[in-house]
């Protein structure tokens, strides 16, 4: 079911060329952000949790397949979090950064250009 939802959102985003960010107030204090976006070599992922939680962060392709694992089940506190995403070896295209915490997910679309 999750894969179907991600694919539908992906198709919607590609069709309308809009970014989609989900803010889960009970887990995430602020929006998940990626800056700069689009980017060619490096971007910074930032978010802040309301409470300490086990967090996983990864990049998926437009079909919902995990492409790159950045953080795997790491206990994360309520301080602002930043993760540097090295996109220099990732092919040009549209991807999603997905943050999972306490069984909830937030995602945003990223664009890598060359």
N, C-alpha and C positions, 0 to 999 in steps of 0.2 A: 504494500500500500504506500509506504514512504517513497519507494522508487517511482511509482506512478505520479505522486504529487510533485516530486522534484522535477520529473520530466515535463509535466504540464506547466509548472512555473517557469522552467527553462525555456520551453517553447514560447510562452507568453513574453518573457523578457527579450528573447531574440526577435520576436515579431514586432514588439513595440519599442525595443531598444531602451528600456527603462531598467533602473537598478531596483532590486527588491531586498529590503532589509526587514527582518522580523525582530521586534523588540519584545522579549518575554519579561514583563515587569517583575514577576515573582522570582526570577533568577538573575536577569541582567539589569544592572542599574542604568546603563546607557546603551545606546545602539552599538552594535558591532560595526566597526569602521575599518576601512582599508584605504591607506593613503600613500602615495598618489594612486589614483585609479582612473584611467588606464595607466599601466606602467610597462617598462621593458625589461628592467633587470632586478629591481628591488622595491618592495613595498613594506609598510608597517601595518600589522593587524593590531587593533586595540579594542579593548572591552573592559568592563568592570562588573564584578558580581555583587549582588546584594548580600550573599552569605557565602561562606566557605563551601566549596563543592569539588568533586572530582571532575576534571575537565579534559576533554579530548578536542583537539583542533586538527582539521584536515582540509585538504583541497580535493574537490570532486570535479569530474568532467560534467558535461551537459547532460549525460545520461544517468547521473547519480552514482557512478562508479568512483570509489576512492582512488585518487590519483597520487596524493602525497600526504603522508601523516606528519604533522608538525609537533603535536603534543599528544601523548597517549596516557589517559587516565592519571593525570597529575593533580594532586590536591592543590587547589588554588584559593587564595584568600581574597578579601574584599578590596585590596589595593588595585589601582589601575594596572592592567596587564598589557604588555606589548610583546609582539612576536615579529621578528624580521622574516619576511618571506623572500627567499632568493628565487627569482623567476628566470634567471639567466639560462637555465637548462630546460625550461618548460616551453613547449611549442606555443606559438602565437595562437590566441583563441579566447573563448569565453569559458570561465570556470566558476566554481563556487567555493567560498571559504565557509566551512561549517564548524560551529562551536557547539559541543554537547556538554551539558552540565545538569546534574540531577534528573536525568531522563528527558530533558527538554533540549530543543535545538534552536539555534539562531543561525541564519545564513545571509550572505550577501554575495552578489555577483562581482567577479573581477574580470578585467580584460587585460590580456597580455598582448602587446604590440611590438613589432620589430621595425 
